[in-house]
C-alpha cells in the first residue's frame, strides 16, 4: 500500500491496486453483495456484522466490526455513485449504532469522512481493482493527520 501524491496542492491521496485472476463480474459481487462483502471487509482479525445494507445511490452499508475481547466498532458507507460493474464511489466513516457519523476511536484528528473510489477493469480473465481514498470535508488538522498516515 502506498500513497500517491498526484494532487498539485501537495495533499496525499491513498491508492492501492490489486489484481485477481477472476472475472470482473465476480469481483463486482464481492463489493456489491452483503453476503460477500462481510467476509473480507475490515481489518484483519475482525468479523463483520451487517446492520443495514442498501447497495444503491444514497444507500448505506452499516456494519459492526467485532474483535475478540474488544468493544464493537461501527462503520458505514454512504454510496454516492454506482456504475455497474465499473466503479463505486462512497463516503466511509466510523459511526454509532444508529448509523450516525462518529469520530474514529483512535484519533480525534482522523477525518470524519473518507471518499473512496474503487474501479474494476478486466483483461484476459484478470480483474484489476484500484482503490483511491482521500478525506472529504476535512479540517486542516484532519488533512494533516491523513497526509502523515499516507507518508508513513
N, C-alpha and C positions, 0 to 999 in steps of 0.2 A: 504494500500500500504506500502510496506516495502522494504528496500534494502537488498540484500543478498550478504554477503561478502565471497563468495566461492573462489575467486582468492587467490593464495598463496602470491602474491605481496602486498596484503592489499588493492588493488583497489576495489572499490564498483561496484556492478552490481545491477541495479534496476530490481526487479522481482515482478510480480503481477500474481496471479492465481484467476480465476473466474470460477464458474460452472453455466451452463444454462440447464434448463430442455427442451432441444431441440436437434434434431439430428445434428450430425456434418456437414452434407451437408448444412443444413440451416445456421449454424453459419459460414461456409466457405463462403457462398454467401454474408453475411454481411461484409466480408472483401475483397471480390474479385469482387464485382459488384458496379459500381459507384452510381447507384440509391439507393443502400442500405447503402454504406459507408458514404455518405453525411448526412445521418440522425442521425448518432451517433458520428462520429469522431470529435475531437476538444474539447476545454474547454467548460464548462457549460456557457450558455448564448450567444454562438456564432452560427451563421449559416454558413454553408459551401457552397461556390460557387466553382464549378469544372471548371477549365480552360482546363485541359487535363487529360485523364485517359486512360492508356495503361497498362493493367494488363498482363505483360509478362516479361520474363527475360530481364533486361536492360531498361524496360519501366518506365514511370513516372506517378505518380498521382500528379498533380499540382493543388493546391487549394487556395482559398481565405477564410480567417477567418474574418467574419464580426460581429462586436459588435456594438450595438446601441450607437451612439454618439462618436464613436472612429474610428481612421483610420483603414483601412483594413490591416491585416497582411497576408502575403503569406507563404505557406509551400509546401514542396514536399517530396515524397517518390521516391527513385530510387530502383527498385526491383532487388535484387541480386540472389535470389533463390525462386522458387515456386515449391512445391511438393504437388500437389492436392490429397486429401484435408487435408494434414497433417501439412504442415509448409510453412511459408512465412518469408523470410529474406529481409530486405530493409534498406537503409540508409535514415534517416529522417533528414530534416533540415529546417530552415527558408529559405525563398527565396525572390527574387524580382518578379515583374510581368512577367518577361521573363523566369522564372524557373531557374535562376542562384542562387547559394548558397549565402545567406546573413546572417549577424550577427543577433542574437536574439535582439529584440528591448529593452529588459530589462537588458542585461548584455553583456559587451564586453568579458567576460570570459566563457560564456556558450559555450560548444563545438559546432563547426560548423556543425558536423555531429554526429548522434547517430545511431549505428547499432542496429536494432530491430529484434528479432526473436520471432515469435508467432507460437505456436504449438496447434493442435486440437486433442483431444482424446475423444472417445465416449465409454460410458459403460452404458448399460441398458437405453438408451434413454437420458442420460445426457452427455453433452459435457463439457469437461474441457479445458479451454483456458489458456495457460501460455505465458505471455509476458516477455521477457528479453531484457533489454536495457543497452548499455554501449557506451561510447564515441569511436569514430573511427578517427584515425589520429590526436588525440588531442595533444595540448601542455601541459606542466606541469601545467600551470595556469588553463587551461580548465579542466584537470583531477581533480585538487583540488576543483574547483567550483562544479563539478559533485559529487565528493565524499562528500562534505559538504551538498549538497542537499539531497543525499541519507541518510545521518546520522541524518538529522533533522526530 
